């Protein structure tokens, strides 16, 4: 695979990031507020939230449907803008970036996995994965070569030439994961990545995300309704009534924790969700 991508103004380089921030922090959110108008009603899914994410952390964001989880991920990915507040990536506020820099941030610094994969059904799996690299200006030959490598890494080496529309749901989501990682981002955002999958495929895709998170030293944020999967991340945050509340610090090995520990965490999460 290619080396770590670099982004002109939004710091990605590990050494530089450590020197600039003085900590392991990759993302910082300060006083984030987002409001919408619906007729005469003002809706506020995000109401002045603040939090930070350490490099190499994997966290889960949970909350009721409509709580603003997708809105938060879209703002972190610079696909939407907040009404107030700021998002920092390394030392840079996203508000300080111009349109060209924001486009580079979206394409290179962030990988986004959608619940509905949004693949181009008439294009092959390899062509779908190559798209972000082509947008970045890489030659077709190199982009397709790298795409096939990514497909091999997600277990689809033999499906590279298959039209995306002919793949199963689990295979399509694996292609979407490969596409999200094609430009080797520092930050991976996943919006209900297993929401459209059956239990078996959901488990398989989650295990793949965990493996890729570790092997590629990603910082990962997953929005999910699946408490069983959420408990296996490093930290759980609950989004409710516009506030993001830390509910539990759970080690990556929580799956092997005692029954009593698991019951305590589950009760804490269930209490937050009402």
Secondary structure, DSSP 8 states (H G I E B T S, - for coil): -------SSS---HHHHHHHHSSSEEEEEEEEEEEEEETTEEEEEEEEEEEEEETT-EEEEE--TTSSHHHHHHHHTTSS--SEEEEEETTEEGGG--HHHHHHIIIIIEEEE-SS----TTSBHHHHHHHHHHHTT--HHHHHHHHHHHHHHTT-GGGTTSBGGGS-HHHHHHHHHHHHHTT--SEEEEESTTTTS-HHHHHHHHHHHHHHHHHTT-EEEEE-S-HHHHTTSSEEEEEETTEEEEEEE--TTGGGS-HHHHHHHHHHHHHHH-
